[in-house]
Amino acid sequence: VTGDSGLDDTGQGGPADDVARRFVRPAGTYLLSHSIGLSPSETAQHALEAHLGVWDHDPAGAWTHWLAEIEGFRSALAALLGHEAAWFCPQVNVSSGLTKVLQALRPSGSIVMTEEAFPSLGFVIGALGAHAVFVERDADVFDLDVWAERFDTADPVGAVLITHVHSNTGELLPVADIARLARERGILTIVDVAQSAGVIPIDLRAWDVDVVLGSCVKWLCGGPGAGWMWVRPDVCERSAPTDVGWFSHEDPFEFDIHSFRPASDASRFWGGTPSVLPFAIARRSIELIDAIGVRAIRAHNVALTSRLIDALHPDLVVNPTQADRRSATVVIDAGRQTDEVVDALVAAEVHVDRRPTGIRVSPHVYNAASDIDTVVRVIDGVLGTA
Ligand SMILES: Cc1ncc(COP(=O)(O)O)c(C=O)c1O
């Protein structure tokens, strides 16, 4: 773990106190960052100042401040993900962003996606009347031939939705390789980074995909309501959003009801009067994550997840163990004893959750090796030997 991140570099996998202290940590052992990332300690103060403060003290000028917060949100994402602020657009959540993208780009043909994708996105595709071609649960998502085969079905394929991280299986998908196969066939590439942004380094320029959808609730520690999309400039230019409003206009203050001209950047995907608070909050979280450094956060996460994987019997570990194939989450399946393990973890005040695939354990930058050791001790106590 790098020295300038402020993280511990002793190999013990413990964050320096000054990094962990920058987040509000609950009692017990919190390992649910795949669900809700902890809020930075300064969030409440920032929210008061950036949203309520300007509203109370300068209501006439509030929009100037509020829009500056949203610009700050776009810039923070741009810095984190390696592109320009203009091509990011605030959204409510990933599902709604996907609806807007598909309506605007109308890919002709089926949409390839994994069965492990977040169900909400499958609901969107169904509701829009599109046909989903699934990469089934038991298929090998790392085998590029599996993807090529789905792309080359008799059905023409118009788009692929690639989930960067499947949180229920702990898989980290090879986005760039899958996208290259799709691009060679003229297929629109859409990536969902809800489960990776903030913990897995992402370089948008290196990926060369068409659209990326994300939220800030999980590893970005930015709370709900601050969804976003990134659209590649040339894709943006040829897209015609249908869910629009005055903030999608090239000049929102022109106010000519007879003339809608879409903004030249990704703001064309925005809409009517935006909410401000979620973006003001998330902006500061993204800036904090970027300041700590996603590479350092990932290195810390790999140190802690390796510690857990190494301590467990291999049969218990559901996620891939290869570093470049596994996400930030360890998924543990104790078979018929899973209920018992969950009960013991709850009793020990270890905050994790459970999906049909197993128990999800997600260490972030505010977790320490001692948190992993607690999990191992509890599992050991139930199974006899971890
Ligand atoms: C991979 C993935 N995508 C998307 C979401 C959430 O989608 P939305 O922002 O529409 O609620 C989740 C939530 O758990 C997720 O794990």
The ligand as an SDF file (V2000), in Angstrom:
LIG
                    3D

 16 16  0  0  0  0  0  0  0  0999 V2000
  -24.3070   -3.9470  -10.2850 C   0  0  0  0  0  0  0  0  0  0  0  0
  -25.3720   -3.0300   -9.7790 C   0  0  0  0  0  0  0  0  0  0  0  0
  -25.9490   -2.1660  -10.6230 N   0  0  0  0  0  0  0  0  0  0  0  0
  -26.9010   -1.3110  -10.2180 C   0  0  0  0  0  0  0  0  0  0  0  0
  -27.3280   -1.2990   -8.9070 C   0  0  0  0  0  0  0  0  0  0  0  0
  -28.3530   -0.3320   -8.4650 C   0  0  0  0  0  0  0  0  0  0  0  0
  -29.1370    0.1950   -9.5070 O   0  0  0  0  0  0  0  0  0  0  0  0
  -30.0110    1.4900   -9.2130 P   0  0  0  0  0  0  0  0  0  0  0  0
  -29.0280    2.6300   -9.0610 O   0  0  0  0  0  0  0  0  0  0  0  0
  -30.8700    1.6450  -10.3790 O   0  0  0  0  0  0  0  0  0  0  0  0
  -30.7710    1.2400   -7.9520 O   0  0  0  0  0  0  0  0  0  0  0  0
  -26.7720   -2.1980   -7.9990 C   0  0  0  0  0  0  0  0  0  0  0  0
  -27.2420   -2.2080   -6.5890 C   0  0  0  0  0  0  0  0  0  0  0  0
  -26.9920   -3.0130   -5.7830 O   0  0  0  0  0  0  0  0  0  0  0  0
  -25.7730   -3.0800   -8.4460 C   0  0  0  0  0  0  0  0  0  0  0  0
  -25.2150   -3.9520   -7.5990 O   0  0  0  0  0  0  0  0  0  0  0  0
  1  2  1  0
  2  3  1  0
  2 15  2  0
  3  4  2  0
  4  5  1  0
  5  6  1  0
  5 12  2  0
  6  7  1  0
  7  8  1  0
  8  9  2  0
  8 10  1  0
  8 11  1  0
 12 13  1  0
 12 15  1  0
 13 14  2  0
 15 16  1  0
M  END
$$$$
